[in-house]
């Protein structure tokens, strides 16, 4: 079940890295100011580490040995 009125926003970090955040903002909120604050509070180091862990390269296939 999805949360209603959720919008995706793309923020960019100090080193040019980008991330997507999802937020529900009130009608009178300043979106640009919110995104600026969110990008300053975002854990860019953790984001980069988690992105590096996702792209693991698997070399070859391993065969399973049959138990006799």
C-alpha positions in Angstrom: 0.0 0.0 0.0 1.5 3.3 -1.1 1.5 6.5 0.9 -0.6 9.2 -0.8 0.9 12.5 -1.9 4.5 11.2 -1.8 6.8 12.9 -4.3 10.3 11.9 -5.4 13.0 14.6 -5.3 16.5 14.2 -6.6 19.3 15.8 -4.6 22.9 16.2 -5.4 25.9 16.0 -3.1 29.0 18.1 -2.8 31.0 15.7 -4.9 28.4 15.5 -7.7 26.8 12.3 -6.5 23.0 12.1 -6.7 20.3 10.5 -4.5 16.6 10.3 -4.6 14.5 11.1 -1.5 10.8 10.7 -1.1 8.8 13.3 0.9 5.4 14.6 1.6 5.5 18.4 1.9 2.8 20.8 3.0 1.2 23.0 0.4 2.9 26.2 1.6 6.4 24.7 1.9 9.4 26.1 0.0 10.6 23.1 -2.0 14.0 24.5 -3.0 14.8 25.4 0.6 13.7 21.9 1.8 15.9 20.2 -0.8 18.9 22.4 0.1 18.5 21.4 3.8 17.9 17.8 3.0 21.0 17.5 0.9 23.1 19.1 3.7 21.7 16.6 6.3 22.0 13.5 4.0 24.5 10.9 4.8 26.5 11.0 1.6 29.3 8.8 2.9 26.9 6.0 3.9 25.0 6.3 0.6 28.2 5.9 -1.4 29.2 2.8 0.7 25.8 1.2 0.3 25.9 1.8 -3.4 29.3 0.1 -3.6 28.1 -2.9 -1.8 25.2 -3.5 -4.2 27.3 -3.8 -7.3 29.2 -7.0 -6.5 30.7 -8.8 -9.4 30.3 -12.6 -9.5 33.0 -14.4 -11.4 32.0 -17.7 -12.9 29.5 -20.2 -11.7 30.0 -22.5 -8.8 28.8 -26.1 -9.1 27.1 -27.8 -6.3 28.5 -31.2 -5.3 26.0 -34.0 -5.1 26.0 -36.0 -1.8 26.3 -39.7 -2.5 
